[in-house]
Structures are given as C-alpha cells and as structure tokens.
C-alpha cells in the first residue's frame, strides 16, 4: 500500500472523531490510531475518558491487534477497567487499505462507571447479587508505561519475580509479550530487560527461544526437557 492511501483515510476520518464524540457526549472518547507508529499512534482524539492526547501511544489492546497483523479482527462492545478504576465500554474498528492490510483503528470509548454503579444498586434492591470480573488495561501517552504495565501484569499472575521463574516460565512470559505486540515497539526489548534486571542480549535470546518453541512441535514422551538458561545458567 502507498503511504498516501493510509494518510488520506486518516485525514478523512479526523472530523468524524469530533462528530462521534459530540453526538455521544462528555462520557465518550473517540481515538484515531495510525498503527505504523505505535509509540505515537494517536493522530486524532476527542474526549477525555482515558486521559490521552494526540501523539500518545496505543494501549495494550491496540498492541495485541498490531501483533496479529492482517489476521486481526474488530473488537466490538468489550469492557475494561482503567488503572484509576474507570469502567470503559469500547469498540475498536480496524482500518484497512485496498489490499486488506491493517494500518490503523478507530476506537470509541464510553465511561460507563456511573451506569455500572446504578445497575449494581438496582440489582441489590431487586435481590440480585454477583459481579463479573473486568480486566484492567493501561492507557497512556507514553508507550513505556504500557509496556511496563504488561510486564508487571504477567509477573503478578505468576506470583513470582523473574529470578524465581523456571526457564519454561521465562519463555512463556516472552511468548505472551510477543503475542501482545510488545516487541513491535522500538526499544521494548531494552526496556523489558531493564525491568527484569537482565541484559538486552538475554532479552533477545529469550525472545528467539520463545518464538522457536512456538514453532516447534511438542517433544515426544520421555524426552528430557532443556533446563539451560539462555545465559548458560541452569533455569
């Protein structure tokens, strides 16, 4: 695709961003993303639901879509919670060129915190109980904060620090980060290495190992597992 084709579409959609936000009101935020520059993907924005601004980075969700490339599909009517507790209902609609290649997204975010609270109150009055867990996601103008949050989330899920992870667990961490598009961001490997307390070379080795493991069929029963760390130390 010629670069100009994407630029024409993004320019055409810029006034649409303001129009949607004005129609849906103050609890709505509309964001136009250019996936060709994930560190500064926000090219147009109206509303303040996630606190971002033009020139800001894509979110965890956007990075996951970026990782799936042209195989990605629209994410419609999903709910997440920001780190400050705001409940957000969103739809992310991918932008494709004439060949079908994904180059960006138009996102609509609605702050439904008050609606959810009212729903909970009415449910309590009606005698209905029970809540559904909502995943927390990170929005921010700084792509570094998004990458850090993804790494921290994985460490919290494993209940272990990096030094306590086995080699398979370390490879799984890097495989998961890769699937979520983290390594599409410039400098991500160095940032992750710094966060985990390892060298950048080790980070690249773990990434290569994770990608190789994903492409390799499972070992036959009885085959001894590899217990050597990428740095040459036992896992």
C-alpha positions as CSV (number, residue, x, y, z in Angstrom):
1,X,0.0,0.0,0.0
2,X,1.2,3.5,-0.8
3,X,1.8,5.5,2.3
4,X,-0.5,8.2,0.9
5,X,-3.5,5.9,0.9
6,X,-3.4,5.5,4.7
7,X,-2.8,9.2,5.1
8,X,-5.9,10.1,3.0
9,X,-8.1,7.8,5.0
10,X,-6.8,9.1,8.4
11,X,-7.3,12.7,7.2
12,X,-10.8,11.9,6.1
13,X,-11.7,10.3,9.5
14,X,-10.3,13.1,11.6
15,X,-13.6,15.2,11.5
16,X,-15.6,12.0,12.2
17,X,-13.8,11.7,15.5
18,X,-15.1,15.0,16.7
19,X,-18.6,14.3,15.3
20,X,-19.0,11.0,17.1
21,X,-17.7,12.5,20.4
22,X,-20.0,15.5,20.1
23,X,-23.0,13.2,19.4
24,X,-22.4,10.8,22.3
25,X,-21.5,13.5,24.9
26,X,-19.0,14.1,27.6
27,X,-18.6,10.5,28.7
28,X,-17.4,9.5,25.2
29,X,-13.9,9.4,23.8
30,X,-13.0,8.7,20.2
31,X,-9.5,7.9,19.2
32,X,-8.0,7.5,15.7
33,X,-4.8,5.4,15.6
34,X,-2.1,5.1,13.0
35,X,-0.5,1.6,13.6
36,X,2.5,2.5,11.5
37,X,3.9,4.4,14.5
38,X,2.8,2.5,17.7
39,X,4.8,4.8,20.0
40,X,2.8,7.9,18.8
41,X,-0.2,6.2,17.2
42,X,-2.9,8.7,18.3
43,X,-3.4,11.0,15.3
44,X,-6.8,12.5,16.4
45,X,-8.7,12.4,19.6
46,X,-11.9,13.9,21.1
47,X,-12.9,13.3,24.8
48,X,-11.0,12.6,28.0
49,X,-12.1,9.1,29.1
50,X,-8.6,7.6,29.1
51,X,-6.6,10.8,29.6
52,X,-4.6,10.6,26.4
53,X,-3.7,13.2,23.9
54,X,-2.7,13.5,20.2
55,X,0.8,12.0,19.8
56,X,0.2,9.4,22.6
57,X,0.8,5.7,22.3
58,X,-1.5,2.8,21.6
59,X,-3.0,0.8,24.5
60,X,-2.4,-2.9,25.4
61,X,-5.4,-3.8,23.3
62,X,-4.1,-1.9,20.3
63,X,-0.7,-3.6,20.7
64,X,-2.4,-7.0,20.7
65,X,-4.2,-6.2,17.4
66,X,-0.9,-4.9,16.0
67,X,0.7,-8.2,16.8
68,X,-2.0,-10.2,14.9
69,X,-1.4,-8.1,11.8
70,X,-3.8,-8.5,8.9
71,X,-5.3,-11.5,10.7
72,X,-6.7,-9.2,13.4
73,X,-10.5,-8.6,13.7
74,X,-12.5,-5.8,15.0
75,X,-13.0,-5.8,18.8
76,X,-16.6,-4.7,19.4
77,X,-18.5,-3.9,22.6
78,X,-15.9,-5.0,25.1
79,X,-15.5,-3.7,28.7
80,X,-12.2,-3.0,30.5
81,X,-11.3,-1.0,33.6
82,X,-8.5,1.6,33.6
83,X,-6.0,1.7,36.4
84,X,-7.8,4.5,38.1
85,X,-11.0,2.4,38.3
86,X,-12.9,3.9,35.4
87,X,-15.1,1.3,33.7
88,X,-14.9,1.7,30.0
89,X,-17.1,0.1,27.3
90,X,-15.3,0.2,23.9
91,X,-15.3,-0.8,20.3
92,X,-12.1,-0.9,18.2
93,X,-12.7,-0.9,14.4
94,X,-9.7,-1.7,12.2
95,X,-8.8,0.4,9.2
96,X,-7.6,-1.5,6.1
97,X,-6.2,-0.4,2.8
98,X,-7.4,-1.5,-0.6
99,X,-5.4,-4.7,-0.3
100,X,-6.8,-5.6,3.1
101,X,-3.7,-4.7,5.1
102,X,-4.4,-3.2,8.6
103,X,-2.9,0.3,9.1
104,X,-4.9,1.8,11.9
105,X,-8.1,1.8,14.0
106,X,-11.0,4.0,15.0
107,X,-11.8,3.5,18.7
108,X,-14.9,4.6,20.7
109,X,-14.6,4.5,24.5
110,X,-17.6,5.2,26.8
111,X,-17.2,5.8,30.5
112,X,-19.9,3.6,32.0
113,X,-18.8,3.8,35.6
114,X,-21.9,5.6,36.8
115,X,-24.1,3.3,34.8
116,X,-22.5,0.2,36.3
117,X,-22.9,1.6,39.8
118,X,-26.6,2.3,39.2
119,X,-27.0,-1.1,37.8
120,X,-25.4,-2.7,40.9
121,X,-27.6,-0.6,43.1
122,X,-30.8,-1.7,41.3
123,X,-29.6,-5.3,41.3
124,X,-29.1,-5.1,45.1
125,X,-32.5,-3.6,45.6
126,X,-34.0,-6.3,43.4
127,X,-32.2,-9.0,45.4
128,X,-29.8,-10.0,42.5
129,X,-26.1,-10.5,43.5
130,X,-22.9,-11.4,41.8
131,X,-20.3,-9.5,39.8
132,X,-18.3,-10.2,36.7
133,X,-14.5,-9.6,36.8
134,X,-13.4,-6.9,34.3
135,X,-9.8,-6.9,33.0
136,X,-7.7,-3.9,33.8
137,X,-5.9,-2.3,30.9
138,X,-3.4,0.5,30.6
139,X,-3.9,3.7,28.6
140,X,-1.3,6.4,28.4
141,X,0.6,8.8,26.1
142,X,3.9,7.1,27.0
143,X,4.3,3.6,25.4
144,X,6.8,2.8,28.1
145,X,4.2,2.9,30.8
146,X,2.0,0.5,28.7
147,X,4.9,-2.0,28.2
148,X,5.8,-1.8,31.9
149,X,2.2,-2.5,32.9
150,X,2.0,-5.6,30.6
151,X,5.3,-7.0,32.2
152,X,4.0,-6.2,35.7
153,X,0.7,-7.9,35.0
154,X,2.4,-11.1,33.9
155,X,4.6,-11.2,37.0
156,X,1.6,-10.7,39.2
157,X,-0.2,-13.5,37.5
158,X,2.7,-15.9,38.1
159,X,3.1,-14.7,41.7
160,X,6.9,-14.8,41.1
161,X,9.7,-12.4,40.4
162,X,11.9,-13.0,37.3
163,X,14.6,-14.7,39.4
164,X,12.2,-17.3,40.6
165,X,10.8,-18.3,37.2
166,X,11.9,-21.5,35.6
167,X,13.2,-21.4,32.0
168,X,9.8,-22.6,30.5
169,X,8.1,-19.9,32.6
170,X,10.5,-17.3,31.3
171,X,10.0,-18.4,27.7
172,X,6.2,-18.3,28.3
173,X,6.5,-14.7,29.5
174,X,8.4,-13.6,26.4
175,X,6.0,-15.6,24.1
176,X,3.0,-13.9,25.7
177,X,4.6,-10.4,25.4
178,X,5.4,-11.1,21.8
179,X,1.8,-12.2,21.1
180,X,0.6,-8.9,22.5
181,X,2.7,-6.8,20.2
182,X,5.2,-5.5,22.7
183,X,8.2,-6.1,20.6
184,X,6.8,-4.1,17.7
185,X,7.6,-1.0,19.8
186,X,11.1,0.4,19.3
187,X,13.3,-0.1,22.4
188,X,10.9,-2.5,24.0
189,X,13.5,-5.3,24.4
190,X,15.8,-2.9,26.2
191,X,13.0,-1.6,28.4
192,X,11.9,-5.1,29.3
193,X,15.5,-6.2,30.0
194,X,15.9,-3.2,32.4
195,X,12.6,-4.0,34.1
196,X,13.6,-7.7,34.6
197,X,17.2,-7.0,35.5
198,X,18.8,-8.8,32.6
199,X,20.9,-7.8,29.7
200,X,19.4,-6.7,26.4
201,X,21.2,-9.7,24.7
202,X,19.5,-12.0,27.1
203,X,16.1,-10.5,26.4
204,X,16.7,-11.1,22.6
205,X,17.8,-14.7,23.4
206,X,14.6,-15.4,25.4
207,X,12.5,-13.9,22.6
208,X,14.2,-16.0,20.0
209,X,13.8,-19.1,22.2
210,X,10.1,-18.3,22.7
211,X,9.5,-17.9,19.0
212,X,11.4,-21.2,18.3
213,X,9.4,-23.0,21.0
214,X,6.1,-21.8,19.5
215,X,7.1,-23.1,16.1
216,X,8.4,-26.4,17.3
217,X,6.1,-29.4,17.8
218,X,5.8,-30.8,21.4
219,X,8.5,-33.2,22.5
220,X,7.8,-36.9,22.4
221,X,7.1,-38.6,25.7
222,X,10.2,-39.4,27.6
223,X,12.3,-36.7,26.0
224,X,14.3,-34.8,28.6
225,X,13.5,-31.1,28.8
226,X,16.1,-28.4,28.2
227,X,16.9,-26.9,31.5
228,X,19.7,-24.5,30.3
229,X,19.0,-20.8,30.6
230,X,19.8,-18.6,27.6
231,X,22.6,-17.1,29.5
232,X,24.1,-20.5,30.1
233,X,22.9,-20.9,33.7
234,X,20.6,-23.6,34.9
235,X,16.9,-22.4,34.8
